[in-house]
C-alpha cells in the first residue's frame, strides 16, 4: 500500500530505513551500532535510504 502523505512517508521511512545491515550475515543493527550483534563483524553498512512501496 503506497503512502500518499509526505509527512507519513517520512515517519514510515524513519522506522523502516534508519538502521544498519551487516555485510557479513545480513542482520539488522541499530544506527549507533559499531559491530554486529550476531557475528561481531564490524562490516556494517547503512540501509539504503530509499522508500519503496
Ligand atoms: Zn553480522
mmCIF file of the protein (N, C-alpha, C, O) and its ligand, coordinates in Angstrom:
data_MODEL
# 
_entry.id   MODEL 
# 
loop_
_entity.id 
_entity.type 
_entity.pdbx_number_of_molecules 
1 polymer     1 
2 non-polymer 1 
# 
_entity_poly.entity_id                      1 
_entity_poly.type                           'polypeptide(L)' 
_entity_poly.nstd_linkage                   no 
_entity_poly.nstd_monomer                   no 
_entity_poly.pdbx_seq_one_letter_code       
;(UNK)(UNK)(UNK)(UNK)(UNK)(UNK)(UNK)(UNK)(UNK)(UNK)(UNK)(UNK)(UNK)(UNK)(UNK)(UNK)
(UNK)(UNK)(UNK)(UNK)(UNK)(UNK)(UNK)(UNK)(UNK)(UNK)(UNK)(UNK)(UNK)(UNK)(UNK)(UNK)
(UNK)(UNK)(UNK)(UNK)(UNK)(UNK)(UNK)(UNK)(UNK)(UNK)(UNK)(UNK)(UNK)(UNK)(UNK)(UNK)
(UNK)(UNK)(UNK)(UNK)(UNK)
;
_entity_poly.pdbx_seq_one_letter_code_can   XXXXXXXXXXXXXXXXXXXXXXXXXXXXXXXXXXXXXXXXXXXXXXXXXXXXX 
_entity_poly.pdbx_strand_id                 A 
# 
loop_
_entity_poly_seq.entity_id 
_entity_poly_seq.num 
_entity_poly_seq.mon_id 
_entity_poly_seq.hetero 
1 1  UNK n 
1 2  UNK n 
1 3  UNK n 
1 4  UNK n 
1 5  UNK n 
1 6  UNK n 
1 7  UNK n 
1 8  UNK n 
1 9  UNK n 
1 10 UNK n 
1 11 UNK n 
1 12 UNK n 
1 13 UNK n 
1 14 UNK n 
1 15 UNK n 
1 16 UNK n 
1 17 UNK n 
1 18 UNK n 
1 19 UNK n 
1 20 UNK n 
1 21 UNK n 
1 22 UNK n 
1 23 UNK n 
1 24 UNK n 
1 25 UNK n 
1 26 UNK n 
1 27 UNK n 
1 28 UNK n 
1 29 UNK n 
1 30 UNK n 
1 31 UNK n 
1 32 UNK n 
1 33 UNK n 
1 34 UNK n 
1 35 UNK n 
1 36 UNK n 
1 37 UNK n 
1 38 UNK n 
1 39 UNK n 
1 40 UNK n 
1 41 UNK n 
1 42 UNK n 
1 43 UNK n 
1 44 UNK n 
1 45 UNK n 
1 46 UNK n 
1 47 UNK n 
1 48 UNK n 
1 49 UNK n 
1 50 UNK n 
1 51 UNK n 
1 52 UNK n 
1 53 UNK n 
# 
loop_
_struct_asym.id 
_struct_asym.entity_id 
A 1 
B 2 
# 
loop_
_chem_comp.id 
_chem_comp.type 
_chem_comp.mon_nstd_flag 
UNK 'L-peptide linking' . 
ZN  non-polymer         . 
# 
_pdbx_entity_nonpoly.entity_id   2 
_pdbx_entity_nonpoly.name        ? 
_pdbx_entity_nonpoly.comp_id     ZN 
# 
_pdbx_nonpoly_scheme.asym_id         B 
_pdbx_nonpoly_scheme.entity_id       2 
_pdbx_nonpoly_scheme.mon_id          ZN 
_pdbx_nonpoly_scheme.ndb_seq_num     1 
_pdbx_nonpoly_scheme.pdb_seq_num     101 
_pdbx_nonpoly_scheme.auth_seq_num    101 
_pdbx_nonpoly_scheme.pdb_mon_id      ZN 
_pdbx_nonpoly_scheme.auth_mon_id     ZN 
_pdbx_nonpoly_scheme.pdb_strand_id   A 
_pdbx_nonpoly_scheme.pdb_ins_code    . 
# 
loop_
_atom_site.group_PDB 
_atom_site.id 
_atom_site.type_symbol 
_atom_site.label_atom_id 
_atom_site.label_alt_id 
_atom_site.label_comp_id 
_atom_site.label_asym_id 
_atom_site.label_entity_id 
_atom_site.label_seq_id 
_atom_site.pdbx_PDB_ins_code 
_atom_site.Cartn_x 
_atom_site.Cartn_y 
_atom_site.Cartn_z 
_atom_site.occupancy 
_atom_site.B_iso_or_equiv 
_atom_site.pdbx_formal_charge 
_atom_site.auth_seq_id 
_atom_site.auth_comp_id 
_atom_site.auth_asym_id 
_atom_site.auth_atom_id 
_atom_site.pdbx_PDB_model_num 
ATOM   1   N  N  . UNK A 1 1  ? 0.848  -1.197  0.000  1.00 0.00 ? 1   UNK A N  1 
ATOM   2   C  CA . UNK A 1 1  ? 0.000  0.000   0.000  1.00 0.00 ? 1   UNK A CA 1 
ATOM   3   C  C  . UNK A 1 1  ? 0.878  1.240   0.000  1.00 0.00 ? 1   UNK A C  1 
ATOM   4   O  O  . UNK A 1 1  ? 1.606  1.470   0.966  1.00 0.00 ? 1   UNK A O  1 
ATOM   5   N  N  . UNK A 1 2  ? 0.832  2.044   -1.054 1.00 0.00 ? 2   UNK A N  1 
ATOM   6   C  CA . UNK A 1 2  ? 1.653  3.257   -1.077 1.00 0.00 ? 2   UNK A CA 1 
ATOM   7   C  C  . UNK A 1 2  ? 1.136  4.307   -0.103 1.00 0.00 ? 2   UNK A C  1 
ATOM   8   O  O  . UNK A 1 2  ? -0.065 4.415   0.141  1.00 0.00 ? 2   UNK A O  1 
ATOM   9   N  N  . UNK A 1 3  ? 2.060  5.071   0.442  1.00 0.00 ? 3   UNK A N  1 
ATOM   10  C  CA . UNK A 1 3  ? 1.678  6.137   1.371  1.00 0.00 ? 3   UNK A CA 1 
ATOM   11  C  C  . UNK A 1 3  ? 1.692  7.453   0.599  1.00 0.00 ? 3   UNK A C  1 
ATOM   12  O  O  . UNK A 1 3  ? 2.714  7.826   0.023  1.00 0.00 ? 3   UNK A O  1 
ATOM   13  N  N  . UNK A 1 4  ? 0.549  8.162   0.585  1.00 0.00 ? 4   UNK A N  1 
ATOM   14  C  CA . UNK A 1 4  ? 0.448  9.376   -0.204 1.00 0.00 ? 4   UNK A CA 1 
ATOM   15  C  C  . UNK A 1 4  ? 0.981  10.599  0.551  1.00 0.00 ? 4   UNK A C  1 
ATOM   16  O  O  . UNK A 1 4  ? 1.678  11.439  -0.018 1.00 0.00 ? 4   UNK A O  1 
ATOM   17  N  N  . UNK A 1 5  ? 0.647  10.681  1.822  1.00 0.00 ? 5   UNK A N  1 
ATOM   18  C  CA . UNK A 1 5  ? 1.002  11.847  2.623  1.00 0.00 ? 5   UNK A CA 1 
ATOM   19  C  C  . UNK A 1 5  ? 2.521  11.922  2.842  1.00 0.00 ? 5   UNK A C  1 
ATOM   20  O  O  . UNK A 1 5  ? 3.102  10.993  3.402  1.00 0.00 ? 5   UNK A O  1 
ATOM   21  N  N  . UNK A 1 6  ? 3.170  13.011  2.409  1.00 0.00 ? 6   UNK A N  1 
ATOM   22  C  CA . UNK A 1 6  ? 4.628  13.106  2.551  1.00 0.00 ? 6   UNK A CA 1 
ATOM   23  C  C  . UNK A 1 6  ? 5.107  13.069  3.993  1.00 0.00 ? 6   UNK A C  1 
ATOM   24  O  O  . UNK A 1 6  ? 6.210  12.597  4.268  1.00 0.00 ? 6   UNK A O  1 
ATOM   25  N  N  . UNK A 1 7  ? 4.291  13.559  4.913  1.00 0.00 ? 7   UNK A N  1 
ATOM   26  C  CA . UNK A 1 7  ? 4.701  13.532  6.324  1.00 0.00 ? 7   UNK A CA 1 
ATOM   27  C  C  . UNK A 1 7  ? 4.679  12.101  6.850  1.00 0.00 ? 7   UNK A C  1 
ATOM   28  O  O  . UNK A 1 7  ? 5.587  11.662  7.556  1.00 0.00 ? 7   UNK A O  1 
ATOM   29  N  N  . UNK A 1 8  ? 3.626  11.396  6.490  1.00 0.00 ? 8   UNK A N  1 
ATOM   30  C  CA . UNK A 1 8  ? 3.562  9.994   6.904  1.00 0.00 ? 8   UNK A CA 1 
ATOM   31  C  C  . UNK A 1 8  ? 4.676  9.169   6.273  1.00 0.00 ? 8   UNK A C  1 
ATOM   32  O  O  . UNK A 1 8  ? 5.222  8.256   6.893  1.00 0.00 ? 8   UNK A O  1 
ATOM   33  N  N  . UNK A 1 9  ? 5.002  9.506   5.035  1.00 0.00 ? 9   UNK A N  1 
ATOM   34  C  CA . UNK A 1 9  ? 6.115  8.822   4.364  1.00 0.00 ? 9   UNK A CA 1 
ATOM   35  C  C  . UNK A 1 9  ? 7.402  8.985   5.153  1.00 0.00 ? 9   UNK A C  1 
ATOM   36  O  O  . UNK A 1 9  ? 8.179  8.044   5.319  1.00 0.00 ? 9   UNK A O  1 
ATOM   37  N  N  . UNK A 1 10 ? 7.605  10.201  5.634  1.00 0.00 ? 10  UNK A N  1 
ATOM   38  C  CA . UNK A 1 10 ? 8.844  10.470  6.358  1.00 0.00 ? 10  UNK A CA 1 
ATOM   39  C  C  . UNK A 1 10 ? 8.901  9.684   7.666  1.00 0.00 ? 10  UNK A C  1 
ATOM   40  O  O  . UNK A 1 10 ? 9.941  9.155   8.057  1.00 0.00 ? 10  UNK A O  1 
ATOM   41  N  N  . UNK A 1 11 ? 7.739  9.628   8.327  1.00 0.00 ? 11  UNK A N  1 
ATOM   42  C  CA . UNK A 1 11 ? 7.681  8.879   9.574  1.00 0.00 ? 11  UNK A CA 1 
ATOM   43  C  C  . UNK A 1 11 ? 7.928  7.391   9.309  1.00 0.00 ? 11  UNK A C  1 
ATOM   44  O  O  . UNK A 1 11 ? 8.670  6.732   10.037 1.00 0.00 ? 11  UNK A O  1 
ATOM   45  N  N  . UNK A 1 12 ? 7.301  6.885   8.268  1.00 0.00 ? 12  UNK A N  1 
ATOM   46  C  CA . UNK A 1 12 ? 7.482  5.479   7.925  1.00 0.00 ? 12  UNK A CA 1 
ATOM   47  C  C  . UNK A 1 12 ? 8.942  5.202   7.565  1.00 0.00 ? 12  UNK A C  1 
ATOM   48  O  O  . UNK A 1 12 ? 9.510  4.190   7.975  1.00 0.00 ? 12  UNK A O  1 
ATOM   49  N  N  . UNK A 1 13 ? 9.543  6.113   6.793  1.00 0.00 ? 13  UNK A N  1 
ATOM   50  C  CA . UNK A 1 13 ? 10.932 5.933   6.382  1.00 0.00 ? 13  UNK A CA 1 
ATOM   51  C  C  . UNK A 1 13 ? 11.845 5.905   7.595  1.00 0.00 ? 13  UNK A C  1 
ATOM   52  O  O  . UNK A 1 13 ? 12.825 5.160   7.632  1.00 0.00 ? 13  UNK A O  1 
ATOM   53  N  N  . UNK A 1 14 ? 11.517 6.724   8.590  1.00 0.00 ? 14  UNK A N  1 
ATOM   54  C  CA . UNK A 1 14 ? 12.341 6.769   9.788  1.00 0.00 ? 14  UNK A CA 1 
ATOM   55  C  C  . UNK A 1 14 ? 12.388 5.387   10.457 1.00 0.00 ? 14  UNK A C  1 
ATOM   56  O  O  . UNK A 1 14 ? 13.434 4.932   10.919 1.00 0.00 ? 14  UNK A O  1 
ATOM   57  N  N  . UNK A 1 15 ? 11.227 4.747   10.490 1.00 0.00 ? 15  UNK A N  1 
ATOM   58  C  CA . UNK A 1 15 ? 11.189 3.442   11.147 1.00 0.00 ? 15  UNK A CA 1 
ATOM   59  C  C  . UNK A 1 15 ? 11.732 2.333   10.266 1.00 0.00 ? 15  UNK A C  1 
ATOM   60  O  O  . UNK A 1 15 ? 12.340 1.383   10.760 1.00 0.00 ? 15  UNK A O  1 
ATOM   61  N  N  . UNK A 1 16 ? 11.516 2.449   8.973  1.00 0.00 ? 16  UNK A N  1 
ATOM   62  C  CA . UNK A 1 16 ? 11.853 1.327   8.095  1.00 0.00 ? 16  UNK A CA 1 
ATOM   63  C  C  . UNK A 1 16 ? 13.289 1.363   7.580  1.00 0.00 ? 16  UNK A C  1 
ATOM   64  O  O  . UNK A 1 16 ? 13.865 0.323   7.260  1.00 0.00 ? 16  UNK A O  1 
ATOM   65  N  N  . UNK A 1 17 ? 13.861 2.557   7.500  1.00 0.00 ? 17  UNK A N  1 
ATOM   66  C  CA . UNK A 1 17 ? 15.133 2.670   6.785  1.00 0.00 ? 17  UNK A CA 1 
ATOM   67  C  C  . UNK A 1 17 ? 16.316 3.062   7.649  1.00 0.00 ? 17  UNK A C  1 
ATOM   68  O  O  . UNK A 1 17 ? 17.464 2.956   7.217  1.00 0.00 ? 17  UNK A O  1 
ATOM   69  N  N  . UNK A 1 18 ? 16.047 3.512   8.864  1.00 0.00 ? 18  UNK A N  1 
ATOM   70  C  CA . UNK A 1 18 ? 17.162 4.027   9.662  1.00 0.00 ? 18  UNK A CA 1 
ATOM   71  C  C  . UNK A 1 18 ? 17.785 2.922   10.493 1.00 0.00 ? 18  UNK A C  1 
ATOM   72  O  O  . UNK A 1 18 ? 17.639 2.892   11.715 1.00 0.00 ? 18  UNK A O  1 
ATOM   73  N  N  . UNK A 1 19 ? 18.460 2.044   9.846  1.00 0.00 ? 19  UNK A N  1 
ATOM   74  C  CA . UNK A 1 19 ? 19.209 1.037   10.582 1.00 0.00 ? 19  UNK A CA 1 
ATOM   75  C  C  . UNK A 1 19 ? 20.377 0.570   9.730  1.00 0.00 ? 19  UNK A C  1 
ATOM   76  O  O  . UNK A 1 19 ? 20.469 0.892   8.546  1.00 0.00 ? 19  UNK A O  1 
ATOM   77  N  N  . UNK A 1 20 ? 21.238 -0.170  10.330 1.00 0.00 ? 20  UNK A N  1 
ATOM   78  C  CA . UNK A 1 20 ? 22.382 -0.697  9.599  1.00 0.00 ? 20  UNK A CA 1 
ATOM   79  C  C  . UNK A 1 20 ? 22.185 -2.168  9.304  1.00 0.00 ? 20  UNK A C  1 
ATOM   80  O  O  . UNK A 1 20 ? 21.440 -2.865  9.993  1.00 0.00 ? 20  UNK A O  1 
ATOM   81  N  N  . UNK A 1 21 ? 22.853 -2.619  8.288  1.00 0.00 ? 21  UNK A N  1 
ATOM   82  C  CA . UNK A 1 21 ? 22.775 -4.028  7.906  1.00 0.00 ? 21  UNK A CA 1 
ATOM   83  C  C  . UNK A 1 21 ? 24.190 -4.597  7.886  1.00 0.00 ? 21  UNK A C  1 
ATOM   84  O  O  . UNK A 1 21 ? 25.117 -3.976  7.366  1.00 0.00 ? 21  UNK A O  1 
ATOM   85  N  N  . UNK A 1 22 ? 24.335 -5.764  8.450  1.00 0.00 ? 22  UNK A N  1 
ATOM   86  C  CA . UNK A 1 22 ? 25.646 -6.413  8.467  1.00 0.00 ? 22  UNK A CA 1 
ATOM   87  C  C  . UNK A 1 22 ? 25.961 -6.971  7.084  1.00 0.00 ? 22  UNK A C  1 
ATOM   88  O  O  . UNK A 1 22 ? 25.160 -7.700  6.501  1.00 0.00 ? 22  UNK A O  1 
ATOM   89  N  N  . UNK A 1 23 ? 27.149 -6.616  6.561  1.00 0.00 ? 23  UNK A N  1 
ATOM   90  C  CA . UNK A 1 23 ? 27.526 -7.138  5.241  1.00 0.00 ? 23  UNK A CA 1 
ATOM   91  C  C  . UNK A 1 23 ? 27.916 -8.607  5.334  1.00 0.00 ? 23  UNK A C  1 
ATOM   92  O  O  . UNK A 1 23 ? 27.946 -9.320  4.331  1.00 0.00 ? 23  UNK A O  1 
ATOM   93  N  N  . UNK A 1 24 ? 28.205 -9.033  6.512  1.00 0.00 ? 24  UNK A N  1 
ATOM   94  C  CA . UNK A 1 24 ? 28.683 -10.398 6.699  1.00 0.00 ? 24  UNK A CA 1 
ATOM   95  C  C  . UNK A 1 24 ? 27.527 -11.400 6.797  1.00 0.00 ? 24  UNK A C  1 
ATOM   96  O  O  . UNK A 1 24 ? 27.518 -12.418 6.104  1.00 0.00 ? 24  UNK A O  1 
ATOM   97  N  N  . UNK A 1 25 ? 26.539 -11.097 7.677  1.00 0.00 ? 25  UNK A N  1 
ATOM   98  C  CA . UNK A 1 25 ? 25.468 -12.066 7.890  1.00 0.00 ? 25  UNK A CA 1 
ATOM   99  C  C  . UNK A 1 25 ? 24.092 -11.496 7.571  1.00 0.00 ? 25  UNK A C  1 
ATOM   100 O  O  . UNK A 1 25 ? 23.111 -12.239 7.581  1.00 0.00 ? 25  UNK A O  1 
ATOM   101 N  N  . UNK A 1 26 ? 23.988 -10.190 7.285  1.00 0.00 ? 26  UNK A N  1 
ATOM   102 C  CA . UNK A 1 26 ? 22.714 -9.609  6.895  1.00 0.00 ? 26  UNK A CA 1 
ATOM   103 C  C  . UNK A 1 26 ? 21.804 -9.237  8.043  1.00 0.00 ? 26  UNK A C  1 
ATOM   104 O  O  . UNK A 1 26 ? 20.658 -8.853  7.808  1.00 0.00 ? 26  UNK A O  1 
ATOM   105 N  N  . UNK A 1 27 ? 22.269 -9.337  9.269  1.00 0.00 ? 27  UNK A N  1 
ATOM   106 C  CA . UNK A 1 27 ? 21.447 -8.992  10.423 1.00 0.00 ? 27  UNK A CA 1 
ATOM   107 C  C  . UNK A 1 27 ? 21.251 -7.483  10.489 1.00 0.00 ? 27  UNK A C  1 
ATOM   108 O  O  . UNK A 1 27 ? 22.094 -6.712  10.030 1.00 0.00 ? 27  UNK A O  1 
ATOM   109 N  N  . UNK A 1 28 ? 20.111 -7.068  11.074 1.00 0.00 ? 28  UNK A N  1 
ATOM   110 C  CA . UNK A 1 28 ? 19.860 -5.651  11.293 1.00 0.00 ? 28  UNK A CA 1 
ATOM   111 C  C  . UNK A 1 28 ? 20.535 -5.226  12.583 1.00 0.00 ? 28  UNK A C  1 
ATOM   112 O  O  . UNK A 1 28 ? 20.593 -5.980  13.554 1.00 0.00 ? 28  UNK A O  1 
ATOM   113 N  N  . UNK A 1 29 ? 21.048 -3.991  12.571 1.00 0.00 ? 29  UNK A N  1 
ATOM   114 C  CA . UNK A 1 29 ? 21.663 -3.436  13.766 1.00 0.00 ? 29  UNK A CA 1 
ATOM   115 C  C  . UNK A 1 29 ? 21.223 -1.989  13.887 1.00 0.00 ? 29  UNK A C  1 
ATOM   116 O  O  . UNK A 1 29 ? 20.925 -1.358  12.873 1.00 0.00 ? 29  UNK A O  1 
ATOM   117 N  N  . UNK A 1 30 ? 21.171 -1.439  15.106 1.00 0.00 ? 30  UNK A N  1 
ATOM   118 C  CA . UNK A 1 30 ? 20.784 -0.035  15.244 1.00 0.00 ? 30  UNK A CA 1 
ATOM   119 C  C  . UNK A 1 30 ? 21.799 0.895   14.609 1.00 0.00 ? 30  UNK A C  1 
ATOM   120 O  O  . UNK A 1 30 ? 22.953 0.529   14.388 1.00 0.00 ? 30  UNK A O  1 
ATOM   121 N  N  . UNK A 1 31 ? 21.340 2.120   14.318 1.00 0.00 ? 31  UNK A N  1 
ATOM   122 C  CA . UNK A 1 31 ? 22.203 3.126   13.687 1.00 0.00 ? 31  UNK A CA 1 
ATOM   123 C  C  . UNK A 1 31 ? 23.495 3.340   14.461 1.00 0.00 ? 31  UNK A C  1 
ATOM   124 O  O  . UNK A 1 31 ? 24.553 3.585   13.882 1.00 0.00 ? 31  UNK A O  1 
ATOM   125 N  N  . UNK A 1 32 ? 23.387 3.243   15.777 1.00 0.00 ? 32  UNK A N  1 
ATOM   126 C  CA . UNK A 1 32 ? 24.535 3.555   16.623 1.00 0.00 ? 32  UNK A CA 1 
ATOM   127 C  C  . UNK A 1 32 ? 25.488 2.374   16.766 1.00 0.00 ? 32  UNK A C  1 
ATOM   128 O  O  . UNK A 1 32 ? 26.553 2.505   17.369 1.00 0.00 ? 32  UNK A O  1 
ATOM   129 N  N  . UNK A 1 33 ? 25.115 1.235   16.222 1.00 0.00 ? 33  UNK A N  1 
ATOM   130 C  CA . UNK A 1 33 ? 25.929 0.043   16.403 1.00 0.00 ? 33  UNK A CA 1 
ATOM   131 C  C  . UNK A 1 33 ? 27.283 0.179   15.713 1.00 0.00 ? 33  UNK A C  1 
ATOM   132 O  O  . UNK A 1 33 ? 27.383 0.759   14.632 1.00 0.00 ? 33  UNK A O  1 
ATOM   133 N  N  . UNK A 1 34 ? 28.298 -0.349  16.330 1.00 0.00 ? 34  UNK A N  1 
ATOM   134 C  CA . UNK A 1 34 ? 29.621 -0.349  15.721 1.00 0.00 ? 34  UNK A CA 1 
ATOM   135 C  C  . UNK A 1 34 ? 29.913 -1.724  15.139 1.00 0.00 ? 34  UNK A C  1 
ATOM   136 O  O  . UNK A 1 34 ? 30.553 -1.857  14.096 1.00 0.00 ? 34  UNK A O  1 
ATOM   137 N  N  . UNK A 1 35 ? 29.428 -2.743  15.839 1.00 0.00 ? 35  UNK A N  1 
ATOM   138 C  CA . UNK A 1 35 ? 29.616 -4.082  15.286 1.00 0.00 ? 35  UNK A CA 1 
ATOM   139 C  C  . UNK A 1 35 ? 28.349 -4.912  15.382 1.00 0.00 ? 35  UNK A C  1 
ATOM   140 O  O  . UNK A 1 35 ? 27.432 -4.600  16.141 1.00 0.00 ? 35  UNK A O  1 
ATOM   141 N  N  . UNK A 1 36 ? 28.322 -5.961  14.603 1.00 0.00 ? 36  UNK A N  1 
ATOM   142 C  CA . UNK A 1 36 ? 27.144 -6.805  14.512 1.00 0.00 ? 36  UNK A CA 1 
ATOM   143 C  C  . UNK A 1 36 ? 26.938 -7.614  15.777 1.00 0.00 ? 36  UNK A C  1 
ATOM   144 O  O  . UNK A 1 36 ? 27.881 -8.144  16.364 1.00 0.00 ? 36  UNK A O  1 
ATOM   145 N  N  . UNK A 1 37 ? 25.671 -7.695  16.186 1.00 0.00 ? 37  UNK A N  1 
ATOM   146 C  CA . UNK A 1 37 ? 25.305 -8.471  17.361 1.00 0.00 ? 37  UNK A CA 1 
ATOM   147 C  C  . UNK A 1 37 ? 25.473 -9.969  17.135 1.00 0.00 ? 37  UNK A C  1 
ATOM   148 O  O  . UNK A 1 37 ? 25.782 -10.726 18.056 1.00 0.00 ? 37  UNK A O  1 
ATOM   149 N  N  . UNK A 1 38 ? 25.269 -10.365 15.922 1.00 0.00 ? 38  UNK A N  1 
ATOM   150 C  CA . UNK A 1 38 ? 25.187 -11.794 15.652 1.00 0.00 ? 38  UNK A CA 1 
ATOM   151 C  C  . UNK A 1 38 ? 26.563 -12.398 15.376 1.00 0.00 ? 38  UNK A C  1 
ATOM   152 O  O  . UNK A 1 38 ? 26.921 -13.433 15.938 1.00 0.00 ? 38  UNK A O  1 
ATOM   153 N  N  . UNK A 1 39 ? 27.335 -11.733 14.497 1.00 0.00 ? 39  UNK A N  1 
ATOM   154 C  CA . UNK A 1 39 ? 28.617 -12.321 14.124 1.00 0.00 ? 39  UNK A CA 1 
ATOM   155 C  C  . UNK A 1 39 ? 29.795 -11.459 14.581 1.00 0.00 ? 39  UNK A C  1 
ATOM   156 O  O  . UNK A 1 39 ? 30.948 -11.806 14.325 1.00 0.00 ? 39  UNK A O  1 
ATOM   157 N  N  . UNK A 1 40 ? 29.518 -10.340 15.254 1.00 0.00 ? 40  UNK A N  1 
ATOM   158 C  CA . UNK A 1 40 ? 30.550 -9.467  15.814 1.00 0.00 ? 40  UNK A CA 1 
ATOM   159 C  C  . UNK A 1 40 ? 31.453 -8.866  14.747 1.00 0.00 ? 40  UNK A C  1 
ATOM   160 O  O  . UNK A 1 40 ? 32.543 -8.384  15.054 1.00 0.00 ? 40  UNK A O  1 
ATOM   161 N  N  . UNK A 1 41 ? 31.013 -8.892  13.514 1.00 0.00 ? 41  UNK A N  1 
ATOM   162 C  CA . UNK A 1 41 ? 31.797 -8.254  12.466 1.00 0.00 ? 41  UNK A CA 1 
ATOM   163 C  C  . UNK A 1 41 ? 31.591 -6.745  12.522 1.00 0.00 ? 41  UNK A C  1 
ATOM   164 O  O  . UNK A 1 41 ? 30.527 -6.275  12.925 1.00 0.00 ? 41  UNK A O  1 
ATOM   165 N  N  . UNK A 1 42 ? 32.601 -5.994  12.120 1.00 0.00 ? 42  UNK A N  1 
ATOM   166 C  CA . UNK A 1 42 ? 32.443 -4.537  12.076 1.00 0.00 ? 42  UNK A CA 1 
ATOM   167 C  C  . UNK A 1 42 ? 32.062 -4.085  10.678 1.00 0.00 ? 42  UNK A C  1 
ATOM   168 O  O  . UNK A 1 42 ? 32.059 -2.890  10.382 1.00 0.00 ? 42  UNK A O  1 
ATOM   169 N  N  . UNK A 1 43 ? 31.750 -5.018  9.843  1.00 0.00 ? 43  UNK A N  1 
ATOM   170 C  CA . UNK A 1 43 ? 31.432 -4.735  8.448  1.00 0.00 ? 43  UNK A CA 1 
ATOM   171 C  C  . UNK A 1 43 ? 29.939 -4.401  8.303  1.00 0.00 ? 43  UNK A C  1 
ATOM   172 O  O  . UNK A 1 43 ? 29.163 -5.188  7.762  1.00 0.00 ? 43  UNK A O  1 
ATOM   173 N  N  . UNK A 1 44 ? 29.557 -3.210  8.801  1.00 0.00 ? 44  UNK A N  1 
ATOM   174 C  CA . UNK A 1 44 ? 28.167 -2.790  8.736  1.00 0.00 ? 44  UNK A CA 1 
ATOM   175 C  C  . UNK A 1 44 ? 28.005 -1.714  7.673  1.00 0.00 ? 44  UNK A C  1 
ATOM   176 O  O  . UNK A 1 44 ? 28.915 -0.928  7.409  1.00 0.00 ? 44  UNK A O  1 
ATOM   177 N  N  . UNK A 1 45 ? 26.819 -1.702  7.070  1.00 0.00 ? 45  UNK A N  1 
ATOM   178 C  CA . UNK A 1 45 ? 26.508 -0.616  6.147  1.00 0.00 ? 45  UNK A CA 1 
ATOM   179 C  C  . UNK A 1 45 ? 25.158 -0.044  6.548  1.00 0.00 ? 45  UNK A C  1 
ATOM   180 O  O  . UNK A 1 45 ? 24.371 -0.697  7.233  1.00 0.00 ? 45  UNK A O  1 
ATOM   181 N  N  . UNK A 1 46 ? 24.899 1.198   6.107  1.00 0.00 ? 46  UNK A N  1 
ATOM   182 C  CA . UNK A 1 46 ? 23.577 1.772   6.323  1.00 0.00 ? 46  UNK A CA 1 
ATOM   183 C  C  . UNK A 1 46 ? 22.591 1.129   5.366  1.00 0.00 ? 46  UNK A C  1 
ATOM   184 O  O  . UNK A 1 46 ? 22.921 0.817   4.222  1.00 0.00 ? 46  UNK A O  1 
ATOM   185 N  N  . UNK A 1 47 ? 21.390 0.941   5.849  1.00 0.00 ? 47  UNK A N  1 
ATOM   186 C  CA . UNK A 1 47 ? 20.315 0.507   4.955  1.00 0.00 ? 47  UNK A CA 1 
ATOM   187 C  C  . UNK A 1 47 ? 20.163 1.561   3.871  1.00 0.00 ? 47  UNK A C  1 
ATOM   188 O  O  . UNK A 1 47 ? 20.200 2.759   4.150  1.00 0.00 ? 47  UNK A O  1 
ATOM   189 N  N  . UNK A 1 48 ? 19.993 1.113   2.647  1.00 0.00 ? 48  UNK A N  1 
ATOM   190 C  CA . UNK A 1 48 ? 19.808 2.043   1.544  1.00 0.00 ? 48  UNK A CA 1 
ATOM   191 C  C  . UNK A 1 48 ? 18.633 2.974   1.819  1.00 0.00 ? 48  UNK A C  1 
ATOM   192 O  O  . UNK A 1 48 ? 17.529 2.518   2.117  1.00 0.00 ? 48  UNK A O  1 
ATOM   193 N  N  . UNK A 1 49 ? 18.871 4.267   1.721  1.00 0.00 ? 49  UNK A N  1 
ATOM   194 C  CA . UNK A 1 49 ? 17.872 5.259   2.114  1.00 0.00 ? 49  UNK A CA 1 
ATOM   195 C  C  . UNK A 1 49 ? 16.893 5.526   0.974  1.00 0.00 ? 49  UNK A C  1 
ATOM   196 O  O  . UNK A 1 49 ? 16.915 6.589   0.354  1.00 0.00 ? 49  UNK A O  1 
ATOM   197 N  N  . UNK A 1 50 ? 16.061 4.572   0.717  1.00 0.00 ? 50  UNK A N  1 
ATOM   198 C  CA . UNK A 1 50 ? 15.122 4.713   -0.376 1.00 0.00 ? 50  UNK A CA 1 
ATOM   199 C  C  . UNK A 1 50 ? 13.847 3.977   0.006  1.00 0.00 ? 50  UNK A C  1 
ATOM   200 O  O  . UNK A 1 50 ? 13.887 2.787   0.319  1.00 0.00 ? 50  UNK A O  1 
ATOM   201 N  N  . UNK A 1 51 ? 12.728 4.668   -0.017 1.00 0.00 ? 51  UNK A N  1 
ATOM   202 C  CA . UNK A 1 51 ? 11.481 4.047   0.419  1.00 0.00 ? 51  UNK A CA 1 
ATOM   203 C  C  . UNK A 1 51 ? 10.728 3.523   -0.782 1.00 0.00 ? 51  UNK A C  1 
ATOM   204 O  O  . UNK A 1 51 ? 10.358 4.273   -1.685 1.00 0.00 ? 51  UNK A O  1 
ATOM   205 N  N  . UNK A 1 52 ? 10.512 2.243   -0.775 1.00 0.00 ? 52  UNK A N  1 
ATOM   206 C  CA . UNK A 1 52 ? 9.702  1.643   -1.831 1.00 0.00 ? 52  UNK A CA 1 
ATOM   207 C  C  . UNK A 1 52 ? 8.407  1.166   -1.241 1.00 0.00 ? 52  UNK A C  1 
ATOM   208 O  O  . UNK A 1 52 ? 8.326  0.903   -0.041 1.00 0.00 ? 52  UNK A O  1 
ATOM   209 N  N  . UNK A 1 53 ? 7.394  1.050   -2.065 1.00 0.00 ? 53  UNK A N  1 
ATOM   210 C  CA . UNK A 1 53 ? 6.125  0.640   -1.514 1.00 0.00 ? 53  UNK A CA 1 
ATOM   211 C  C  . UNK A 1 53 ? 5.973  -0.865  -1.456 1.00 0.00 ? 53  UNK A C  1 
ATOM   212 O  O  . UNK A 1 53 ? 4.941  -1.365  -1.009 1.00 0.00 ? 53  UNK A O  1 
HETATM 213 ZN ZN . ZN  B 2 .  ? 26.763 -9.950  11.219 1.00 0.00 ? 101 ZN  A ZN 1 
# 
